[in-house]
Amino acid sequence: MESDYFDRAEVEEIARDFRSAESLDARDKEIMVFAEKTALDANRVAPEDVDHLRAHGLTDKEIFDITLAAAARVFYSKVLQAMDAEPDAALAATNGLVDLVELRPG
């Protein structure tokens, strides 16, 4: 079961640049592209983007789940920013990893 998860080095690789991360297969990279597009500017998501994921074998339910996950993460981040919330001890302990994550307009 442990092999089903990414180790820290792989997560760092994905956070730095998921497009070139060797730990992600083509399907996972396409999911990341879609999630990024959804998070950065959901108005740009087009039917062709959904069709592209279908062509990579994803079901409509899976695509919906990806969309919800990306949107929920943006919502959560915006609430924390608006409230000027400080991370709890568990989150603060991940700062080395969190620092890798940078929002880059697409």
Buried (B, 14 or more C-beta within 10 A) or exposed (E): EEEEEEEEEBBBBBBEEBEEBEBBEEEBBBBBBBBBBBBBEEEEBEEEBBEBBEEBEBEEEEBEEBBEBBBEEBEEEEEEEEEEEEEEEEEEEEEEEEEBEEEEEE
